[in-house]
Amino acid sequence: MKSPFIKVAILLSVLLSSNILANQQKPNVLFLMIDDLRVQHGPYARNAAITPSMDALAAQGVVFNRAYSNVPICGASRASMLTGLYPTKNRFLLFNAASKDAPGIPSIPKTFKDNGYHTVSLGKVFNNYHDSIDAWSQPEWRPGKHYGKKLPKKQVLKHRAGYQSAGAKEAFAKAKLHGPAYESADVDDYVYDNGLIAKRAMLELTQAKKRGKPFFLAMGLRKPHLPFNAPKKYWDLYDRNNIILAANSQMAKDAPIEATHQWNELRNYLNMPKADNQPMPDDLAKDLIHGYLAATSYSDALVGDVLAHLQQLELDKNTIVILWGDHGWSLGEHGLWAKHSNFNIANQIPIIVRAPQIAKNKSAYGLIESVDIYPTLVELANLPKPKHLQGTSFVEQLNKPERAGKDAIFLRYKNADSIRTEQYFYTQWFDENGKVSARMLYDHNIDPDEMVNIAELATSQAIVKRLQQQLEQHIASL
């Protein structure tokens, strides 16, 4: 007969083995968030940005060619995606914390944490520092000593920009607030905050390996957000003479005044056109596009470093990897710069997914939107689906990318709501009384650059009515 001690030892061994096996069966999640990344890198066939790491990730998974943010502004976009809720006229407008606009709603990392995952936030994940702090298993980490402190804005901007060249440092010191909009410094990848975030991610992956517990690690890289600061070697990837300015550089014909904005996000930087009616000089436009491309390639290289480390740790086979841009960005299209518009270019985003047992090296062309990420990750990880989710899982498209996507996706920015279908992009603005005050409609089958607003044409009224009904039904359902 076995002694009680041996029986207890056997029982503990079985329980421990079962726990280890359960943890091994749970897929890890590596969520790569790229700030201000528009659809312009290699897998999307634009051939503008040089992104070998994103290309390689796409070759191992599924690229979504018709993915959209639900709101074209950093804070609101992230809050919407991470809670799985659409923006409304009262929620996710600008930069409010998700925990303030959607109190009591569990975010993606909170759901994973509640289901046994070790959750980690590195860099810019939620827009606001210490947003949804109960979602993380350890304190969120961002480089720099300015987070969580009340400092003068100039000092905060100094930390965020992290200028490295003597010229840029001097220019920033003399500036009233913002410094140069771009910098090409001959420095190592891990000098800027962007590199420090990736470096910390590799350290955390090593810790996760030792911990032996399923993890959800979100890494939010800052570039290509302004200022376009990147090591010189990434600027050197591009021949400035081959950089082409936006073909659709004029505001769309018959577009309402509500469609434009003064791109103050960029004008605030040093040596940018200051007057609202002052256009962007071609030479400066080329410099900015060059900087955006360099900053994109810089983040791509860091993504590659992190993915290589994941593989070295032999964690890649059981890790879901998702790469997501929080919204689009205008580089002179329609005469606009930065985000903050209701045009396609400011709302279409890159999404790439690599996961165990999904399709490889495939492109999906069905419509998806950021609010769909939450239910997708929950389904891939086989976790209980929270009842509050408003998006729809796209796991079916991960398995069979040729499957159709949504009939329509929905966007909102300030006092305008938009609907995007396979063919049309329709937007309507509301006045203070809730009445429609302006409209835009673009037929992407014949006008993919959105150069002619056809919303007021007699021949478009049946289409406008149908899209307006769909849009208003969506709004009423929220």
C-alpha positions as CSV (number, residue, x, y, z in Angstrom):
1,M,0.0,0.0,0.0
2,K,1.2,3.5,-0.9
3,S,1.9,5.8,2.0
4,P,-0.2,9.0,2.3
5,F,2.9,11.0,1.4
6,I,3.4,9.2,-1.9
7,K,-0.3,9.6,-2.7
8,V,-0.2,13.4,-2.1
9,A,3.0,13.6,-4.1
10,I,1.4,11.8,-7.1
11,L,-1.7,14.0,-6.8
12,L,0.4,17.2,-6.8
13,S,2.4,16.0,-9.7
14,V,-0.7,15.3,-11.7
15,L,-2.2,18.7,-10.9
16,L,1.0,20.4,-11.8
17,S,1.3,18.6,-15.1
18,S,-2.3,19.4,-15.9
19,N,-1.7,23.1,-15.2
20,I,1.5,23.1,-17.3
21,L,-0.3,21.4,-20.1
22,A,-3.3,23.8,-19.9
23,N,-0.9,26.7,-20.1
24,Q,1.0,25.2,-23.1
25,Q,-2.3,24.8,-24.9
26,K,-3.3,28.4,-24.5
27,P,-1.8,30.5,-27.3
28,N,0.2,33.6,-26.4
29,V,-0.7,37.0,-28.0
30,L,1.9,39.5,-29.3
31,F,0.0,42.6,-30.3
32,L,2.1,45.1,-32.4
33,M,0.5,48.5,-32.5
34,I,2.1,51.0,-34.8
35,D,1.3,54.7,-34.3
36,D,0.0,56.6,-37.4
37,L,0.8,53.8,-39.8
38,R,-1.1,54.2,-43.0
39,V,-1.6,51.6,-45.7
40,Q,1.7,52.2,-47.5
41,H,4.0,49.3,-46.7
42,G,5.1,46.3,-48.8
43,P,2.3,43.8,-48.2
44,Y,-0.2,46.3,-49.5
45,A,1.5,46.7,-52.9
46,R,2.0,50.4,-52.6
47,N,5.8,50.0,-53.0
48,A,6.5,53.2,-51.1
49,A,7.7,52.1,-47.7
50,I,10.5,49.5,-47.4
51,T,9.2,47.0,-44.8
52,P,10.9,43.6,-45.1
53,S,9.8,42.6,-41.6
54,M,6.1,43.3,-42.2
55,D,6.5,41.6,-45.6
56,A,7.9,38.5,-43.9
57,L,5.1,38.5,-41.3
58,A,2.5,38.8,-44.1
59,A,4.1,35.8,-45.9
60,Q,3.5,33.8,-42.7
61,G,-0.1,34.9,-42.2
62,V,-3.0,36.9,-43.6
63,V,-3.0,40.5,-44.8
64,F,-6.2,42.4,-44.7
65,N,-6.3,44.8,-47.6
66,R,-9.6,46.5,-46.6
67,A,-9.3,47.1,-42.9
68,Y,-10.5,50.3,-41.3
69,S,-10.1,52.2,-38.1
70,N,-13.4,53.3,-36.5
71,V,-12.1,56.8,-35.7
72,P,-9.1,58.7,-37.2
73,I,-7.5,59.9,-34.0
74,C,-5.0,58.1,-31.7
75,G,-6.7,58.1,-28.3
76,A,-10.3,57.4,-29.6
77,S,-9.2,54.8,-32.0
78,R,-7.3,52.8,-29.4
79,A,-10.1,53.2,-26.8
80,S,-12.6,51.9,-29.3
81,M,-10.5,48.9,-30.5
82,L,-9.4,47.9,-27.0
83,T,-12.9,47.9,-25.6
84,G,-14.6,46.5,-28.7
85,L,-17.1,49.4,-28.8
86,Y,-18.0,51.7,-31.6
87,P,-17.5,55.5,-31.2
88,T,-20.6,57.5,-30.7
89,K,-21.4,61.2,-30.4
90,N,-20.8,60.8,-26.6
91,R,-17.9,58.3,-26.6
92,F,-14.4,58.1,-28.0
93,L,-14.3,61.5,-29.4
94,L,-10.7,62.7,-28.9
95,F,-8.3,61.7,-26.1
96,N,-10.4,60.6,-23.2
97,A,-9.3,57.5,-21.3
98,A,-11.2,54.4,-22.3
99,S,-12.0,53.8,-18.6
100,K,-13.7,57.2,-18.5
101,D,-15.7,56.9,-21.7
102,A,-16.6,53.2,-21.1
103,P,-16.5,52.7,-17.4
104,G,-16.9,49.1,-16.3
105,I,-16.2,47.7,-19.7
106,P,-13.4,45.0,-19.7
107,S,-10.7,45.7,-22.3
108,I,-9.0,43.1,-24.4
109,P,-6.1,42.7,-22.0
110,K,-8.4,42.6,-19.0
111,T,-10.3,39.7,-20.5
112,F,-7.1,37.8,-21.2
113,K,-5.8,38.6,-17.7
114,D,-9.1,37.3,-16.2
115,N,-8.6,34.1,-18.1
116,G,-5.1,33.3,-16.7
117,Y,-2.8,35.3,-19.0
118,H,0.1,37.5,-17.8
119,T,-0.6,40.8,-19.5
120,V,2.0,43.4,-20.3
121,S,1.8,46.9,-21.8
122,L,4.9,48.5,-23.4
123,G,5.0,51.9,-25.1
124,K,1.8,53.5,-26.5
125,V,-1.0,51.0,-26.1
126,F,-3.8,52.9,-24.6
127,N,-3.3,56.6,-25.5
128,N,-3.5,57.7,-21.9
129,Y,-0.9,56.6,-19.3
130,H,-2.5,54.5,-16.6
131,D,-5.7,54.0,-18.5
132,S,-7.4,50.8,-17.5
133,I,-4.6,49.9,-15.1
134,D,-6.5,46.8,-13.8
135,A,-6.0,45.2,-17.2
136,W,-2.3,44.6,-16.7
137,S,-0.5,42.1,-14.6
138,Q,2.4,44.5,-14.0
139,P,2.7,48.3,-14.2
140,E,2.6,49.5,-17.8
141,W,6.0,50.6,-19.1
142,R,6.9,53.6,-21.3
143,P,10.4,55.0,-21.8
144,G,11.2,58.3,-20.2
145,K,10.7,59.8,-16.8
146,H,7.9,62.2,-17.7
147,Y,5.0,59.8,-17.7
148,G,2.7,60.1,-14.7
149,K,4.3,63.4,-13.7
150,K,2.9,67.0,-14.0
151,L,5.6,68.7,-16.1
152,P,5.6,71.7,-18.4
153,K,4.5,70.8,-21.8
154,K,7.8,71.8,-23.4
155,Q,9.6,69.4,-21.2
156,V,7.2,66.6,-22.0
157,L,7.7,67.2,-25.8
158,K,11.4,67.2,-25.3
159,H,11.2,63.7,-23.8
160,R,8.8,62.4,-26.5
161,A,10.7,63.8,-29.5
162,G,14.1,62.7,-28.2
163,Y,16.0,64.8,-30.7
164,Q,19.6,63.4,-31.2
165,S,21.3,65.7,-33.6
166,A,22.9,69.0,-32.4
167,G,21.0,71.0,-35.0
168,A,17.6,69.6,-33.9
169,K,18.4,70.0,-30.3
170,E,19.3,73.6,-30.8
171,A,16.2,74.3,-32.9
172,F,14.0,72.7,-30.3
173,A,15.6,74.7,-27.5
174,K,14.9,78.0,-29.3
175,A,11.3,77.0,-30.3
176,K,8.3,78.2,-28.3
177,L,7.0,74.6,-28.1
178,H,7.4,72.0,-30.9
179,G,10.8,71.4,-32.6
180,P,11.5,70.2,-36.1
181,A,9.0,67.8,-37.8
182,Y,11.7,65.3,-38.7
183,E,15.3,64.3,-37.9
184,S,17.9,62.1,-39.6
185,A,20.5,61.4,-36.9
186,D,23.4,58.9,-37.3
187,V,22.5,56.9,-34.2
188,D,21.8,53.4,-33.2
189,D,18.3,52.0,-33.4
190,Y,18.0,51.8,-29.6
191,V,18.7,55.4,-28.8
192,Y,15.2,56.8,-29.6
193,D,12.2,55.8,-27.5
194,N,10.9,53.7,-30.3
195,G,13.9,51.5,-30.0
196,L,13.8,51.4,-26.2
197,I,10.2,50.1,-26.5
198,A,11.3,47.2,-28.7
199,K,14.3,46.5,-26.5
200,R,12.0,46.2,-23.5
201,A,9.7,43.9,-25.4
202,M,12.5,41.5,-26.0
203,L,13.3,41.5,-22.3
204,E,9.7,40.9,-21.4
205,L,9.5,38.0,-23.9
206,T,12.5,36.4,-22.2
207,Q,10.8,36.8,-18.8
208,A,7.6,35.3,-20.3
209,K,9.6,32.3,-21.4
210,K,11.0,31.8,-17.9
211,R,7.5,32.4,-16.4
212,G,6.0,29.6,-18.3
213,K,2.6,31.2,-18.3
214,P,0.5,32.2,-21.3
215,F,1.1,35.9,-22.0
216,F,-0.6,38.8,-23.7
217,L,2.1,41.4,-24.6
218,A,1.1,44.6,-26.3
219,M,3.9,46.7,-27.8
220,G,3.0,50.2,-29.0
221,L,5.7,51.7,-31.3
222,R,5.6,55.5,-31.7
223,K,6.8,55.9,-35.2
224,P,5.8,57.0,-37.8
225,H,4.0,59.5,-35.5
226,L,5.4,63.0,-35.7
227,P,8.1,64.1,-35.4
228,F,9.6,61.8,-38.1
229,N,12.8,61.0,-36.2
230,A,14.6,57.9,-37.4
231,P,18.2,56.8,-37.6
232,K,20.0,58.0,-40.7
233,K,20.3,54.5,-42.2
234,Y,16.5,54.4,-42.7
235,W,16.5,57.7,-44.5
236,D,19.3,56.4,-46.7
237,L,17.0,53.6,-47.9
238,Y,15.2,56.1,-50.1
239,D,16.3,58.2,-53.0
240,R,14.7,61.6,-52.5
241,N,14.6,62.1,-56.2
242,N,12.2,59.2,-56.6
243,I,9.7,60.4,-54.0
244,I,6.5,61.3,-55.7
245,L,4.0,63.8,-54.3
246,A,0.4,62.9,-53.9
247,A,-1.4,62.8,-57.2
248,N,-4.7,63.9,-55.7
249,S,-3.3,66.9,-54.0
250,Q,-6.4,69.1,-54.5
251,M,-9.5,69.0,-52.4
252,A,-12.2,66.9,-54.0
253,K,-14.6,68.6,-56.4
254,D,-17.8,69.6,-54.7
255,A,-16.6,68.5,-51.3
256,P,-18.2,70.5,-48.4
257,I,-16.1,72.8,-46.3
258,E,-16.5,70.3,-43.4
259,A,-14.3,67.9,-45.3
260,T,-11.2,70.0,-44.9
261,H,-9.0,70.8,-41.9
262,Q,-6.0,73.0,-41.3
263,W,-3.6,70.1,-40.4
264,N,-2.6,71.9,-37.2
265,E,-1.0,68.8,-35.9
266,L,1.8,69.3,-38.4
267,R,1.7,73.1,-38.6
268,N,2.6,73.2,-34.9
269,Y,6.1,72.0,-35.7
270,L,9.0,74.3,-36.5
271,N,9.3,75.7,-40.0
272,M,6.0,74.5,-41.2
273,P,3.5,76.7,-43.1
274,K,1.7,78.6,-40.3
275,A,-1.2,80.4,-42.0
276,D,-4.3,78.3,-42.5
277,N,-4.4,79.2,-46.2
278,Q,-0.6,78.7,-46.7
279,P,0.0,75.6,-48.9
280,M,2.8,73.1,-48.4
281,P,5.9,73.8,-50.7
282,D,6.8,70.8,-52.9
283,D,10.4,70.6,-51.5
284,L,9.1,70.5,-47.9
285,A,6.4,68.0,-48.9
286,K,9.1,65.7,-50.2
287,D,11.1,66.0,-47.0
288,L,8.1,65.1,-44.9
289,I,7.2,62.1,-47.1
290,H,10.8,61.0,-46.9
291,G,10.7,61.3,-43.1
292,Y,7.4,59.4,-42.9
293,L,8.9,56.5,-45.0
294,A,12.1,56.5,-43.0
295,A,10.2,56.4,-39.7
296,T,8.0,53.5,-41.1
297,S,11.1,51.5,-42.1
298,Y,12.6,52.2,-38.6
299,S,9.5,50.7,-36.9
300,D,9.5,47.8,-39.4
301,A,13.1,46.9,-38.4
302,L,12.2,47.0,-34.7
303,V,9.2,44.7,-35.4
304,G,11.7,42.3,-37.1
305,D,14.0,42.4,-34.1
306,V,11.1,41.5,-31.7
307,L,9.8,38.7,-34.0
308,A,13.3,37.3,-34.4
309,H,13.6,37.2,-30.6
310,L,10.2,35.5,-30.2
311,Q,11.5,32.8,-32.6
312,Q,14.8,32.4,-30.8
313,L,12.9,31.8,-27.6
314,E,10.9,29.1,-29.5
315,L,7.6,30.9,-28.6
316,D,6.6,31.7,-32.2
317,K,4.8,28.4,-32.9
318,N,2.2,29.0,-30.1
319,T,1.9,32.8,-30.4
320,I,-0.8,34.8,-32.2
321,V,0.8,37.9,-33.7
322,I,-1.3,40.8,-34.8
323,L,0.1,44.0,-36.4
324,W,-2.3,47.0,-36.4
325,G,-2.1,50.6,-37.3
326,D,-4.4,52.9,-35.2
327,H,-5.6,55.0,-38.2
328,G,-4.4,56.3,-41.6
329,W,-2.5,59.5,-42.3
330,S,-2.6,62.0,-45.2
331,L,0.6,62.9,-46.9
332,G,-0.8,65.7,-49.1
333,E,-3.8,63.9,-50.4
334,H,-6.7,66.4,-50.9
335,G,-4.2,69.1,-49.8
336,L,-4.3,67.6,-46.2
337,W,-1.6,66.4,-43.9
338,A,-1.9,64.2,-40.7
339,K,-5.0,62.4,-39.6
340,H,-8.3,63.9,-38.6
341,S,-10.4,63.6,-41.8
342,N,-13.3,61.6,-43.2
343,F,-11.4,60.6,-46.3
344,N,-10.4,57.0,-47.0
345,I,-6.7,57.7,-46.6
346,A,-7.1,58.8,-43.0
347,N,-9.2,55.7,-42.0
348,Q,-7.9,52.7,-43.9
349,I,-5.3,50.8,-41.8
350,P,-2.9,47.8,-42.1
351,I,-3.8,44.6,-40.2
352,I,-1.7,41.5,-40.5
353,V,-2.3,38.3,-38.5
354,R,-0.1,35.3,-38.0
355,A,-1.5,32.5,-35.8
356,P,-1.3,28.8,-35.4
357,Q,-3.5,26.8,-37.8
358,I,-4.6,29.8,-40.0
359,A,-3.9,30.4,-43.7
360,K,-0.4,31.4,-44.7
361,N,0.8,34.0,-47.2
362,K,-2.7,35.0,-48.1
363,S,-4.5,38.3,-48.7
364,A,-8.1,39.0,-47.6
365,Y,-10.2,41.7,-49.4
366,G,-13.3,41.6,-47.3
367,L,-14.2,44.6,-45.2
368,I,-13.2,44.5,-41.5
369,E,-12.8,47.2,-38.8
370,S,-10.9,47.7,-35.6
371,V,-13.8,46.7,-33.3
372,D,-13.6,43.3,-34.9
373,I,-10.2,42.6,-33.4
374,Y,-11.4,42.0,-29.8
375,P,-13.9,39.2,-30.7
376,T,-11.3,37.7,-33.1
377,L,-8.6,37.4,-30.5
378,V,-11.0,36.0,-28.0
379,E,-12.1,33.3,-30.5
380,L,-8.5,32.5,-31.5
381,A,-7.6,32.0,-27.9
382,N,-10.8,30.0,-27.1
383,L,-11.8,32.4,-24.4
384,P,-15.4,33.2,-23.3
385,K,-16.8,36.1,-25.4
386,P,-17.7,39.2,-23.4
387,K,-21.4,40.2,-24.0
388,H,-20.7,43.9,-24.6
389,L,-18.7,43.4,-27.9
390,Q,-20.1,45.2,-30.9
391,G,-17.6,43.9,-33.5
392,T,-17.6,40.6,-35.4
393,S,-14.9,38.0,-35.4
394,F,-13.0,37.6,-38.6
395,V,-11.5,34.2,-37.8
396,E,-13.5,32.8,-40.7
397,Q,-11.4,35.0,-43.1
398,L,-8.2,33.9,-41.3
399,N,-9.0,30.3,-42.2
400,K,-10.4,31.1,-45.7
401,P,-9.3,34.6,-46.8
402,E,-11.4,34.4,-49.9
403,R,-14.5,34.6,-47.8
404,A,-16.5,37.8,-48.0
405,G,-16.1,40.4,-45.2
406,K,-18.8,42.7,-43.8
407,D,-21.4,44.3,-46.0
408,A,-20.4,47.6,-44.4
409,I,-18.2,49.1,-41.7
410,F,-18.8,52.3,-39.7
411,L,-16.6,55.3,-38.8
412,R,-17.1,58.4,-36.8
413,Y,-15.1,61.6,-36.4
414,K,-16.3,64.6,-34.4
415,N,-19.8,65.5,-35.7
416,A,-19.7,63.2,-38.8
417,D,-20.6,59.6,-39.3
418,S,-19.4,57.5,-42.2
419,I,-20.2,54.1,-43.8
420,R,-17.9,52.2,-46.1
421,T,-19.2,49.4,-48.3
422,E,-17.5,47.4,-51.1
423,Q,-18.2,50.2,-53.5
424,Y,-19.0,53.4,-51.7
425,F,-17.7,55.7,-48.9
426,Y,-20.5,57.9,-47.6
427,T,-20.2,60.6,-44.9
428,Q,-22.7,62.9,-43.3
429,W,-22.2,65.8,-41.0
430,F,-24.7,66.9,-38.4
431,D,-25.4,70.5,-37.1
432,E,-26.0,71.4,-33.5
433,N,-29.7,70.4,-33.9
434,G,-28.8,66.9,-35.1
435,K,-29.8,67.7,-38.7
436,V,-27.6,66.6,-41.7
437,S,-25.7,69.6,-42.7
438,A,-23.3,68.2,-45.4
439,R,-22.6,65.0,-47.2
440,M,-19.9,63.3,-49.2
441,L,-20.2,60.2,-51.4
442,Y,-17.4,58.6,-53.4
443,D,-17.7,55.6,-55.8
444,H,-14.5,53.7,-55.3
445,N,-15.1,51.6,-58.4
446,I,-14.5,54.6,-60.6
447,D,-12.9,57.2,-58.2
448,P,-10.6,55.4,-55.7
449,D,-8.7,58.6,-55.0
450,E,-12.0,60.3,-53.9
451,M,-11.7,63.3,-56.2
452,V,-15.4,64.0,-57.1
453,N,-18.1,64.2,-54.4
454,I,-21.2,62.8,-56.0
455,A,-23.5,63.1,-53.0
456,E,-25.6,65.9,-54.4
457,L,-26.0,64.5,-57.9
458,A,-29.6,63.6,-58.9
459,T,-28.3,60.2,-60.1
460,S,-26.9,59.4,-56.6
461,Q,-29.9,60.0,-54.5
462,A,-31.1,56.4,-54.4
463,I,-27.6,55.3,-53.3
464,V,-27.4,58.2,-50.7
465,K,-30.8,57.2,-49.3
466,R,-29.8,53.5,-49.0
467,L,-26.5,54.3,-47.3
468,Q,-28.1,56.9,-45.1
469,Q,-30.6,54.3,-43.9
470,Q,-27.9,51.8,-43.2
471,L,-25.9,54.4,-41.3
472,E,-28.8,55.6,-39.2
473,Q,-29.8,52.0,-38.4
474,H,-26.2,51.5,-37.1
475,I,-26.3,54.7,-35.0
476,A,-29.6,53.8,-33.5
477,S,-28.3,50.3,-32.5
478,L,-25.5,51.7,-30.3
